[in-house]
Amino acid sequence: MSNLITLVTFCLLVSVIAQGGSCHANQTGSGNANSEMRTAIKTDKLPAGVWGGQHVRAEVNEAGAAFEFDCARGSIAQAIVLDSRGKFDLPGKFATEHAGPIMRDEESNDRGVRYSGSVQDQEMTLTITDTNTKEVIGTFTLKLGSEGRLMKCR
């Protein structure tokens, strides 16, 4: 009888230890609760491709974006990473253009700007602000896969 009690006690002890191990695994991140928390704070890169809208066209890639406007151009020289709410705020360059040829001695008119906005589904709202004057240069709505609608000043 004492051998039976010892065997039952041993089996119960092994069962408790085995259960404790699986519970421990859930608490360290392989369970659903922590995975969901990580998903909620996960950041994503802006999908690569052509984004366009009225007076704007953007080509987004892993290294940033090149923008074309009616009479201007711009760029972001780093990956565009969205926060958990689909927002971004990054430094970049912006330069106005003019009709006619560009003269050799004509200086670049690049200026520092902030490209900020948000993305929901496949639509982006983009605001460009001059970093020195804080002037809002423009706000645009772009859609992934759209070529945009430009009226170049050439």
N, C-alpha and C positions, 0 to 999 in steps of 0.2 A: 504494500500500500504506500509506503514512503517513497518507493521508486516512482510510482504513478504520480504522486504529488510533486516530486522533483521534476519529472518530465513535463507535467502540465505547467509548472512554474517557469521552466526553461522556455517552453513554447510561447507562453504569454510574454515573457521578457523579450524574446526575439521579435514577436509581433509588434510590441511597443516601440522597440528600436527601429524596426523597418518603417513604421508609420512616421516616427519622428524625422527620419531622413527625408521622406517624401514631403512632409510639411516644410522642412527646412529649405528644400529646393524651391518650393513655391514662394517663400519669403525672400529668396535671393534674386528673383527676377524671372524665373521660368514660368511663373504663374500668370494668370490673366490680369490681376489688379495692377501689378507694377508695369506690365506691358502696356496696358491702357494709359497709365500715367505717362510713360515715355512717349507714346503716340501723341498725346495731347500737347506735349511740348516739343515735338519733332519739328525741325525746320526743313524746308524744301527749296531747291533751286527753281528759279523761274524756268518754265519749259522753253527749250531752244526752238527756234524757228522764226518765221516772219510774223510780226505783230503790226497791225495797221489800224488807222482811223482817219478822221477828217484832219487833214493838214499834217499828218505824221506817219512815218513808217519806221519800224525798228527791226533789225536783225539781231536776234539774241543767240548767243552761244555760250559754251562753258567758261569762256574768258571774259564775258561781259556783254556789251551791246553797242551797236552803231545806230545812231538815229539820223533820219533825214526829215527835214521839215520843208515848208514851202520855200523859204529863203534863209535857211540855216541848217546846220549839222551839229551833231553832238555825239558823245561817247561816254561809256562807263567802262573802265579798264579793270574790272574784277567781276568774279562770279556774282550774280544777283541771287542772294539767298533771302527767302521769305521767312518771316518769323511765324510763330504759331497761329497768328491771326491773319496771315497772308499779306503782311506789310513789309515794305523795304524803305531804306533811306540811305543813299550812297552818294559819294562825291563823283563828279565827272567834269567833262569839258563841254562847252557850248560856244559856237561861233556863228555870227550872221554871215550871209552871203549876199552878193549883189549881181545884177545882170551884167553881162559883158565879160571880157577877159580879165583874168587876174594878172596884175602887173608883177614883174620880177621883184621890184623893191617894195612891194606891198607887204606890210607886216601882218602877221597872223593876229587875228582878233579873238583868239581863244580866251575864254574866261572861265573861272571856276564856278561850278553850280552844284546844287544838290538835286538829285533825282529821287523823288519820294513818291510813294503811292501804295496801292493795294491791288491784290489780284483775287478775284472770286470766279470760280469755274474757269472759263477761258477769256475773261474780260479784265483788263487792267485800267485803272485810273492812275494817271501819271501827272505829277506837278513838278515843274522845273523852277528853281529859285536861285537867283544870283547870290553867291556866298558873301560878297562884299556889301552890296546894297540892300540885301534881303528882298529885292523886287521879285515878284512872281512873274516869270517870263511867260508862262502859259500852263494851262491844264488841259489834258487830252484824255480821250477814252480810246483804247486800242483793243482789238480782238485777235486772238491767236488764229493764224491762217489767213488773215486779211492782208491784202497788199497795201491798204491805205489809199487815201485820195490826196494827192499832192498837186499843187499849182505852182511849179517852180518859177522863180523870178529871173530866168535866163533869157 
